[in-house]
Amino acid sequence: MPWRPCLSCWWAMNPRHRRLLIPGLLITLLVVVLLASLVGRAGAATSSQDPAGATVACTVDDPRIDEQSGLAVSAAYPGTAYVINDSGSDPAVYALDLATCEVVGVTEIEDVAWRDPEALALGGDGTLWIADTGDNDAVRDDAALYSLPEPGRGDDTVTPKVHPLVFETGREDVEALLVDPSSPAMWVVTKGWLGGEVLALPDDLPTDAVSTATSTGFEVPILVTDAAMTPDGHYAVVRTYLDATIYDVRDDFAKVGSVTLPTQPQGETLAVEPDGTSVLVGSEGSGEPLYRVPLVTPEPVEPADVAPADEVADDVDAAFGPFGSATLPVLIAATVVCLLAGSLLLARRRRS
């Protein structure tokens, strides 16, 4: 007979003992998440990059930019980037000179809700997309994408097109937008405490009807704060507060690399630069630097060059040191059992 949780047993337990079990369960969950993270970092098909290659491109000292949440780098206007703030900010897109981070243009956005804009992306046709999709409390029914011609430098006032949006998976906090510069394809990436997902947008995003972002089943790490695509549309770089992961879009978002990012107070933004060899990353807060971090995407691998399965397994085992990857599930299970057993033992001792 298959095992089933005994809820009646749980509630029949002495309340003091139930309280003792809760810390143990929380610790167990934390350990499992940590070990799962180690598994993800040790995939043999991934490559890592050292943060020592990061340099400061410039420092954003303008007091109007204190909660940056979206970043995009222009290919049409060399040395120019665009940035927005998130909830509670003025509806504006700021153009920055990447040599100095000086604001060289402000495009005021009018006639839109501008509730919690969280991401910027440039399309191959020169369209600047703004994702007003932040929803920390999962209460919004008015998520939308705004589109407008790329502003360039100088000041302007623009009424963008508004593309209403809902998510097939329900209310979602979305802080990342992926726009393929080489095709009409677009995606958003959810921000979840237990992991996120890539949701696909339809090729046609009308202004007079609500579009649905549909589930793809492609999973991403927890707490994704931004994402961007390489200029050829081949790879997506998805960042969290701590690091970034490279996915092969043409291979069902398979993970193919990782980028170690500099330590930041609250790392929120990421943009791939036009030559595809580096990313810029920024943080919320006043006077924060924009870092330039090298980006190395995988070279195409010919079938004859694929490592044999046993060599790949050896590489994974090496990544886990003396334990080996095969023992990791056992370690996780043992940790869970030990913590639960310890909690139960403590409960019995207090009873006696």
Secondary structure, 3 states (H helix, E strand, C coil): CCCCCCHHHHHHCCHHHHHHHHHHHHHHHHHHHHHHHHHHHCCCCCCCCCHHHCEEEEEECCCCCCCEEEEEECCCCCCEEEEEECCCCCCEEEEEECCCCCEEEEEEECCCCCCCCCEEEECCCCEEEEEECCCCCCCCCCCEEEEEECCCCCCEEECCEEEEEEECCCCCCEEEEEECCCCCCEEEEECCCCCEEEEEECCCCCCCCCEEEEEEEEEECCCEEEEEECCCCCEEEEEECCEEEEEEHHHCCEEEEEEECCCCCCEEEEEECCCCCEEEEEECCCCEEEEEEECCCCCCCCHHHCCCHHHHHHHHHHHCCCCCHHHHHHHHHHHHHHHHHHHHHHHHHHHC
